Amino acid sequence: MDTNLSLIAPEIALGVAGALIILLDAFVPGGLSRNVILALAVVGIIVSAALALPLAGLNSFAFSGAIAVDTYAVFFKLLFLSATLLVLLASTSLLDSVARFRAEFVGLLLLATVALMLLAAAHELITLYVALEMSSLSTAFLAAWNRNDGRSVEAGLKYFLLSAMSSAVLLYGLALLYGLAGSTRLDTIGLAVANTPNAGLFLAMALVLAGFGFKVSAVPFQMWTPDVYEGAPTAVTAYLSVASKAAGFAALVRVLTTALPAAQADWAVLIAGLAAATMTVGNVVALVQSNIKRMLAYSSIAQAGYVLVGIAASSPRGYSAVLFYLLAYTATNLAAFLTVVAIIRLIGSERIADFRGLRQRSPWLAFALAVSLLSLAGLPPFAGFFSKLYVFSAAVQSGLIWLVLLGVLNSAISLYYYAQVIHDMYMVPPEGGGIAPLTVSHAVSLAVAVAGVLLLGVLSGAVLRFDDLAALALAR
Amino acid sequence: MDLLLNLAIWLPLAGAVLIAVLPGNADRSARWIAAVISGVALLLALALAWGYDPNAGVASPLGLTSVPWIPQLGIGYVVGLDGLSLPMFVLNALLVFLAVLISWNTTLRPREYFALVLALETAVAGVFSALDFILFFLFWELELAPMFLLIGIWGGARREYAAMKFILYTVAGSAFMLLGIFILYLASPAHTFDMLQLGSQRLAPAVQSLIWILLFIGFAVKVPIFPLHTWLPDAHTEAPTAISVLLAGVLLKMGAYGILRANFTLLPDATHQFALLLGILAVINIVYGALVAMVQGDLKRVIANSSISHMGYVLLGASSLTAIGIQGAVFQMFTHGTITGLLFIMVGLIYDRTHTRAIADLGGLAARMPKIAAIFIVAALASLGLPGLSGFVSEFLVFLGSFPVWGVQTILGVFTIVLTAGYMLWVVERVLFGPERPEWAHLGDATGREMFAVGVLVAVIVLIGVFPAVLGNVVIAGTTPIALRY
């Protein structure tokens, strides 16, 4: 058995950091101060990223094929680490408000990220399932963090119960796969079922799709999303909406391309259908939301639909576009949510109507939110424009013209609710005075996310080179 | 030349960023920066026009810059000007400079205002110079957010509704356009977005028709072509004066330019097939716009609807597929930009003084403001095609080119000039003449700065009216390659 630990060193480093924070806080008299916790976490993330980088370009396995070590996994590990870092830096005020358990909060966040990193690298059914469960459990705790707020507790419980149910569905699919192939390794499964397209394989594939559909909030598995996004602490929502969702897509694409290439014709059709439903339902329901977190929840459902368009293209160009989309979406949605974190704390309301005149009250926050919303709507020169461009162009190349037509029309619809927020912020007089500035770390993390929104698209030639390599790693 | 061109495109955006990041209370410096930057951009555009060689040929556009940008998808940063785009490029620079001058006294959030106007200039300049279809689309969409904010913040009473309508109509149209661009890319043997390469191939007619329709929907919203025009009266009426000038002057031209640049140049067989449809839509625009303009009670709505009518002449000339007709179309794009720009400025000057645009409330203004009245009359006469002014040249070319092909349509178009004369002169009569009203007795005439702005436009209108060759050589060089395809 191949037990080269350096191949999973990024996960080990981050896991150690998370555990260390929780233990030290318990044993140091008086507990750790907020800044020490943050510093430890930041060091852990940076070390983990530094250990992950050299693994790019490798094309091997660890632990007898349970873990894939390739550019694809490294891409996602870096993505999750960056998202976690930005969320952490922006949750200083949240940490201050739950002073008693803040080490646990940060520790769990890091452990959840370890789970996501494993999920992106999982190349074997049991590993995949364990990683998924580990991430769901930790995020359910995080969602329920505001334990004095009924909505937060409800969010945690809802997420926990529904994710347990979807895990059961997924597990059924994985068991069927194992039964058909006699192996839990994805590539072995792919070879074993290559010449036996039958009803059992189709059922297994459909169940796997349903299980991951929950994780990425694809319609019709999206029911939990608005409630959980609204109830969870906003920083946790930000994390859920980018890192957790991207990990779901990472695992989904790997399973589909490695274990189920034999059923590609079938899953491409199913995913195209999911994409159509997800984009349309997300955008149409977002039109009528009055709470910013619910609106962004439906918007993130719609965004998952665009990602599914790229997967439905089922080509290397499509997977590369999916990776770019997830990167751009992570920057954009983080920028949006981290701005909303600040705004909600400063004006004390989640109602979009209370964002009126925000431009006069806090020009930079209004600017950051406007930029990220325009990027979500897919307007240039922001990252969201380019990510949609790549996804749609890949889908057209695969002949999915009807789906792209639906996608571009959905983008047009979505502009209405995004522009409505900009309208409220910029065109309506304010109803309150100026608002207090952000903490430094929050401002830094917001600035990084906004810089990502502004620059990722323009520099996407270079980013796509990496994405192409990562997508190629799937086709070995 | 390529340095000049890129500077002319990007300098305004740099100015916008500069205005946005100026420290402290920089309201007054904002307008000076905007004036200087847009003035320099205008000089750069004129320098480019000066250096333009009409004999250069299609393969070597002025200031051609071609850099690979996103090589994975074959997207390049390709910009360059030819005889088709150069007039529009100069028009954009000219109108933005004048727009800054006539909004000199903007008191509401002037920094954001001038920054957005400059950002808009870069976007529109990019549309007219992009030779890569994705880059073209990028600039096309880039114009939306600044215009949305400019209408929505600084507009009239129903500004928010008008701004939202504007942006949703355009985005819905460009959704189809993007799909058309993708299919064009896939269908082309070269798999490229480079318009110069795309122009040198001929696709199967059925594919051409599909792409033609998709692209046309996107452009038709912008022109606007009936029945996709309903955003225009709202946007033009609610926008502040200078923004109405830019909307009518250059943004509508983006649609007509797109039809000539993409549909006519890249998809000749489909254009042949749809020419009759285009000719019919043109006449509907001409007659419908004029009829609606006649019954408006709001001064600005008259001009806005006259734009719909006049853009119909562009389509009529183009749909004839004759060399003269297409030249007339491009001429009309340029002259309509200057004439309607001037008309909107005059309406704005009157509104600044009287604070009303209701024709029924105005009257006898000529006695109080003779300069404004005189120039208003010049603009109205140019608009109805008086010989000696530029409107005559372009309309004459359009009719000359289209009559042999579309007899009935041309006759209807010619007779609509009577309607144009009707509503224009009626407006002149009701607003400027008639009994003086006591409430307007204290009003003053145009200031020196305002006279300078309108004087430039009058000079251009007269110059092209009496000496069309200044524009003609460029337009002929730009339209001949298109006409040769038919």
Interface residues (C-beta under 8 A of the other chain):
Chain A: S320 L374 L379 P380 P381 F385 F386 L389 Y390 F392 S393 V396 Q397 I401 V404 L405 V408 L409 S411 A412 L415 Y416 A419 Q420 I422 H423 Y426 M427 S460 G461 L464 R465 D468
Chain B: P68 W69 I70 P71 Q72 L73 I134 L138 F139 E141 L142 L144 A145 F148 L149 G152 I153 R159 E160 A163 M164 I167 L168 V171 A172 S174 A175 F176 L178 L179 F182 I183 Y185 L186
